[in-house]
């Protein structure tokens, strides 16, 4: 830790590997394909840890990320973001080297791909169950039929099945609601699969979100799961009930640059460009909780202590007189991020593994 | 624009240069040193545009940024972030090559520097008027005396004066309040300067925030100004009254990847990792306004249209049926950012100038 001079993402290998192991075992027990989403860590090193658990297929959220992991010898990649017609040359480059799956939710997108994709490429149809981000609403059967018809006509596209991301679990009031959202999603996707299976015997259904995959014990209703955040977890997942505090595998190490006893506040070098402005609101807004580093990791969060404000490079921690008096200028404090995907993205060139 | 395949920061050179010219002229008329903050653009190219307006001294917010601009031949740099004891070796490296100023707000920080700084280095004392981020509260005269005493004793440190960032202008209800905050800050810094000037005849006072520097006409109360955001401006500044809509010099170009007439929404490739989660709330939360690109820039914001939600890579735009029907899959839409400093930081490797 003595080498940490600026905000740095500290990744706990043992915690991270436990998170991977737990999810891999659940996938195996549920007899579903485990295709983890690598957008959270975006790290070749962390990616390699998945290989020990038999993972060969992965998910990413951009063509850029797919190229990065294809270079790192991953051979079967789904880009779980609606196909972007401006990146078709990159898709062709990828599909020439790896097994590539894309995501579509419109006839327009399918036709754009049909016209310019010149290598064998799988396509999943994204279904919008209730999240209202991307995807075809499952009730629009004529649209789904039209897209499948367009895929059939395309020389290099093959229909792989139905995929959804139930991001609405992030707004759920509790684990019971998350289970319900999961069951509804599975029911919708299974009925679509059953409808089209006779004509397309190879199709599968793929689900994604970390809250569902963490909270639901039996995932056998799906054919494939694509959780991403679970590799690190974070405070958002903790408060959703997806993980325990000790499952959070990352903390941002921040140097203390100011101590203000008159207002029980500490300023650290660690701001919006390191943690992101993602926040939670539980009796007040906060951008992270504070831990102290130990020989092999970090403590539980310090009580009555949180990051209450962020500007570009400054983080303001409000705490107790007691904790404040124990902190010295130049100390390192750890901040558990609200949303590890964003913090890890911001610090992808400034991280290390313990 | 045909080459834009993913979220890209588009910088309008003419607008940007106008913003620089206006601020440089105001500084000259007010007879204050113009030491612009480069944390907003972090760009060598944009930095060079300042040279045409006589700028030789700059501000940055980290040692890393100072090293970058020192390499780009900037010879007089202030790091306007509380000195970080863990980066003292970098400060020495810098101070060996350029004229360096650091910021301190405690005796502890001063003593840490005194012990390890081995090249001539200027130090400003940061004063906290009312913002409550970093800085010594101006009423703590004994603390200020102690810090100055510590500087006097340090072999390589020289006392440069008092600096403040009135970030509380960002929470102001209107331009009148911003003027009042500015006047109060100036009054506080001037009285400190007058007190210490007899013993330290070279000291000056430095103020910073873009709202004050944009809204107040006569800045002659200060000796130096350090605005940063004004180079690009953004929606936050527009609603504060710091700029006109046409002064906003950056838009994030985002490919359209989904069109949903049933809910009057468009999904673009452009999310929290491109725009940041900074938002405004004016009859509803939003993360950006939407423009269309023209031959030499972009239109005014499309009416009744805004970015209502962001996930890691997706942006959801809510709009009218009318505008929605004019948009095609694969089009590029421009998003005016809420906070250009954060968007520019996120897209610093993915930007271009028009």
Interface residues (C-beta under 8 A of the other chain):
Chain A: X4 X5 X6 X39 X61 X62 X63 X64 X81 X82 X83 X84 X85 X86 X87 X90 X105 X106 X108 X109 X112 X132 X133 X134 X137 X167 X255 X257 X258 X259 X262 X263 X265 X267 X269 X272 X273 X276 X277 X278 X309 X311 X312 X313 X314 X316 X328 X329 X330 X341 X342 X345 X346
Chain B: X4 X5 X6 X39 X61 X62 X63 X64 X81 X82 X83 X84 X85 X86 X87 X90 X105 X106 X108 X109 X112 X132 X133 X134 X137 X167 X255 X257 X258 X259 X262 X263 X265 X267 X269 X272 X273 X276 X277 X278 X309 X311 X312 X313 X314 X316 X328 X329 X330 X341 X342 X345 X346
